Amino acid sequence: MSIRTGDQYIRSLRDGRTVYYAGERVADVTTHPLFGLRARQIAGSFASDGSALAAVTSQLPDGELVHSWYMPPRDQTGLLRYIEMESSDHGGGHGAIMSGLASLQLVASRADSELGANYVARVKAYSDRFIRDDLHAVLAMTDAKGDRSKPPHRQADPDLWLRVIDRSSEGIVIRGAKTSVTDGALTNEFLVLPTHAMSADDAAWSVACAVPANAPGVLLISNYVGAPWGERFRFDRPATFNDFRHEVTIFFNDVFVPWDRVFMDGEFHLTRDLIRYFTTFHRSGTLTREPRDTKKLIGAAQLMARYNGLESTGQVKTVIAEMVETAQLLELLRFSALARTQIIEGVCVPDSVACNLAALTTARTRPGYLQSLCEMAGGPVLTAPSGLDLENPDTAELVKKYYVGKDGVSAEQRLGLVKYIYDIAASDSAGFARASSVTAAGSPSAKRMALTRDFDIEACVALVADDIAGARAPQPAAAPVA
Ligand SMILES: Cc1cc2nc3c(=O)[nH]c(=O)nc-3n(C[C@H](O)[C@H](O)[C@H](O)COP(=O)(O)OP(=O)(O)OC[C@H]3O[C@@H](n4cnc5c(N)ncnc54)[C@H](O)[C@@H]3O)c2cc1C
C-alpha cells in the first residue's frame, strides 16, 4: 500500500471502535457532526496532489512514496524540515508519532546490545509497516497516576499506571488507562509509552507497545467540548470558528498485544533515556510555533495601538519592546537548538536545553502578553457587537458609525481585530490554550527538571567554596600606602 487519500483515512476509522462522548456511545465517528468535522480536517492533510503532494512526501530507497512526516530527521536540514512540518497545519497531528518511533529506535539498540533483546528489528518492522500503510497514530503516555507522590508499585491500585498483567509465548496483556490523548477517537493506532522514568521495582510498568484503536478491550471516553460556533460566526471567532478538538481517556481493559508490537517490556533502566529523547523531539515543535505565535501577538498589539491612534505612546512602546525581546530570544533558542544537534543512531536530535528553555520562556511570558492585548483592545474585547450586527441592515450603520478607530480606520477593521484578540486572549478557546501551554508536552516543573538534570550544580558549589577558601587563605601583606 502507498500513501492514502483522505477518504481512505476516513473509511479506516469505521472499524467498530468503542467511543463515548457526552455520556453517549458514538456509533460512527466519521458521521458524528463533531468528530466527523475533525476527521475531515485530518483527512485534508492526507489528500494532496501535485506540488502539495511533493512537499509532504519522500521516497523510500526502494522508490515507494511515503509521507515525510514519518521519516526521522537524519541531518540538520531534515530536522528543520521536521520541526516546520510538526508545527504546520499539515503535519501537526502526524509528527508526534515520529518522535515516539525514533525515540524507541534509539533505546532499542541499547536493549539489544546490553540484554540480547530483539527490539531494533521489531521497531524497524513496525515503523516500516506503519509508514508504508500510511497509518495515523497518536501517543498514549499520560497515566492516571493516583497518588502523585508515590511510584507505580506503591499505589493502592496498581492499575493506576498502565502495566503488564500477563505474558505468554504469543505476547503480553496490558491493563490501565492513558489520559488526555489528543485526537484519540480519530486514530488508527495508539503508541503506548511510559510517562515517567521507572525504577527496578516498577519494571512491570515499564512498557511500550502499539495497539490498534479497535483492539478488543480498548474503550475510549472523549471529553465534552461542545460544538464549534461555525461558519456563521467566522468574524467573531476568526481563529477558532470551526475548531473541534478533543482529548480521550483510553481504558485498556486487559488488552492482548502480540510480541511484534511490543517495544519495551520491563527494561526500566531505559525509560529515562526514552523519555528524554521523546520530550526533546516533541518539544522541538515550540522552536517554530512559538516565535511565530509571539510575532502574531506583536502584530496584534501594534495594529490595535495603530487603530486606536495610540501607536506613539510610551506605554504601548514598552509593551511591544518586551514582546520583541521574547521573540528575539525565541529565535536565538531556535538557532541554538538546530546548531547544537547530536546524531544518535543515525537520528538528528535537537539540543534539549534550547527546546526546554523555549517552552518555558513561552509559558512564562505569554499570559502577560495576552493580558496586555486585552488591555489595549479595551472593553469591546468582551462587549462589542457581533459581526452579524455589522451585516444586519437594521444595525449595521450604527455599528459602523460608533466602532471606528482613528481617522481612516473603519469599524469593520477595528472590530475584526478586536474579535481576533478576543479569540486568542479572552474566549473559552483562549482559556483552553492557556491551560494547555502549561500542561501539554509536560508541566513547567517537568521542563525545569529536564534543564537541571544535566547541569552541574556541584561545580557551582565548588566555585563558591573556592572563593571562600581563597578568602581564608593567608594573603600577602598589603604594601604600606605611601
Ligand atoms: C491539550 C493537551 C493535550 C495533551 N495531549 C496528550 C497526548 O496526546 N498524549 C498524552 O499522552 N498526553 C497528552 N497530554 C497530557 C500531558 O502530557 C500531561 O497533562 C502532562 O504531562 C502532565 O501530566 P498530568 O496531566 O497527569 O498532570 P500531573 O502529573 O497530575 O501534574 C499535576 C501537577 O502536579 C505536579 N506534580 C505531579 N507529580 C508530582 C510530584 N511527584 N512532585 C511534585 N509535583 C508533582 C505537576 O508538576 C503539575 O504541576 C495532553 C495535555 C493537554 C493539556
PDBQT file of the ligand as one rigid body, heavy atoms in Angstrom, charges set to zero:
ROOT
HETATM    1  C1  LIG A 501      -4.282  19.891  25.474  1.00  0.00    +0.000 C 
HETATM    2  C2  LIG A 501      -3.499  18.707  25.955  1.00  0.00    +0.000 A 
HETATM    3  C3  LIG A 501      -3.145  17.713  25.071  1.00  0.00    +0.000 A 
HETATM    4  C4  LIG A 501      -2.450  16.585  25.507  1.00  0.00    +0.000 A 
HETATM    5  N1  LIG A 501      -2.170  15.588  24.616  1.00  0.00    +0.000 NA
HETATM    6  C5  LIG A 501      -1.597  14.445  25.070  1.00  0.00    +0.000 A 
HETATM    7  C6  LIG A 501      -1.407  13.322  24.202  1.00  0.00    +0.000 A 
HETATM    8  O1  LIG A 501      -1.710  13.382  23.009  1.00  0.00    +0.000 OA
HETATM    9  N2  LIG A 501      -0.888  12.182  24.719  1.00  0.00    +0.000 N 
HETATM   10  C7  LIG A 501      -0.547  12.082  26.032  1.00  0.00    +0.000 A 
HETATM   11  O2  LIG A 501      -0.071  11.025  26.449  1.00  0.00    +0.000 OA
HETATM   12  N3  LIG A 501      -0.709  13.121  26.884  1.00  0.00    +0.000 NA
HETATM   13  C8  LIG A 501      -1.225  14.296  26.438  1.00  0.00    +0.000 A 
HETATM   14  N4  LIG A 501      -1.424  15.351  27.294  1.00  0.00    +0.000 N 
HETATM   15  C9  LIG A 501      -1.067  15.176  28.698  1.00  0.00    +0.000 C 
HETATM   16  C10 LIG A 501       0.125  15.988  29.148  1.00  0.00    +0.000 C 
HETATM   17  O3  LIG A 501       1.326  15.476  28.632  1.00  0.00    +0.000 OA
HETATM   18  C11 LIG A 501       0.057  15.940  30.681  1.00  0.00    +0.000 C 
HETATM   19  O4  LIG A 501      -1.057  16.740  31.040  1.00  0.00    +0.000 OA
HETATM   20  C12 LIG A 501       1.290  16.401  31.379  1.00  0.00    +0.000 C 
HETATM   21  O5  LIG A 501       2.359  15.532  31.141  1.00  0.00    +0.000 OA
HETATM   22  C13 LIG A 501       1.040  16.487  32.904  1.00  0.00    +0.000 C 
HETATM   23  O6  LIG A 501       0.555  15.264  33.395  1.00  0.00    +0.000 OA
HETATM   24  P1  LIG A 501      -0.834  15.200  34.200  1.00  0.00    +0.000 P 
HETATM   25  O7  LIG A 501      -1.851  15.901  33.391  1.00  0.00    +0.000 OA
HETATM   26  O8  LIG A 501      -1.103  13.812  34.558  1.00  0.00    +0.000 OA
HETATM   27  O9  LIG A 501      -0.587  16.105  35.458  1.00  0.00    +0.000 OA
HETATM   28  P2  LIG A 501       0.039  15.653  36.836  1.00  0.00    +0.000 P 
HETATM   29  O10 LIG A 501       1.224  14.779  36.586  1.00  0.00    +0.000 OA
HETATM   30  O11 LIG A 501      -1.031  15.171  37.724  1.00  0.00    +0.000 OA
HETATM   31  O12 LIG A 501       0.572  17.025  37.373  1.00  0.00    +0.000 OA
HETATM   32  C14 LIG A 501      -0.267  18.000  38.003  1.00  0.00    +0.000 C 
HETATM   33  C15 LIG A 501       0.655  18.933  38.769  1.00  0.00    +0.000 C 
HETATM   34  O13 LIG A 501       1.269  18.218  39.839  1.00  0.00    +0.000 OA
HETATM   35  C16 LIG A 501       2.692  18.329  39.757  1.00  0.00    +0.000 C 
HETATM   36  N5  LIG A 501       3.276  17.040  40.163  1.00  0.00    +0.000 N 
HETATM   37  C17 LIG A 501       2.971  15.819  39.671  1.00  0.00    +0.000 A 
HETATM   38  N6  LIG A 501       3.694  14.862  40.305  1.00  0.00    +0.000 NA
HETATM   39  C18 LIG A 501       4.451  15.497  41.207  1.00  0.00    +0.000 A 
HETATM   40  C19 LIG A 501       5.403  15.068  42.185  1.00  0.00    +0.000 A 
HETATM   41  N7  LIG A 501       5.718  13.777  42.358  1.00  0.00    +0.000 N 
HETATM   42  N8  LIG A 501       6.017  16.018  42.941  1.00  0.00    +0.000 NA
HETATM   43  C20 LIG A 501       5.708  17.325  42.802  1.00  0.00    +0.000 A 
HETATM   44  N9  LIG A 501       4.805  17.787  41.907  1.00  0.00    +0.000 NA
HETATM   45  C21 LIG A 501       4.189  16.895  41.120  1.00  0.00    +0.000 A 
HETATM   46  C22 LIG A 501       2.989  18.652  38.294  1.00  0.00    +0.000 C 
HETATM   47  O14 LIG A 501       4.214  19.336  38.125  1.00  0.00    +0.000 OA
HETATM   48  C23 LIG A 501       1.796  19.516  37.930  1.00  0.00    +0.000 C 
HETATM   49  O15 LIG A 501       2.039  20.844  38.324  1.00  0.00    +0.000 OA
HETATM   50  C24 LIG A 501      -2.083  16.482  26.871  1.00  0.00    +0.000 A 
HETATM   51  C25 LIG A 501      -2.409  17.518  27.761  1.00  0.00    +0.000 A 
HETATM   52  C26 LIG A 501      -3.115  18.604  27.315  1.00  0.00    +0.000 A 
HETATM   53  C27 LIG A 501      -3.462  19.698  28.284  1.00  0.00    +0.000 C 
ENDROOT
TORSDOF 0
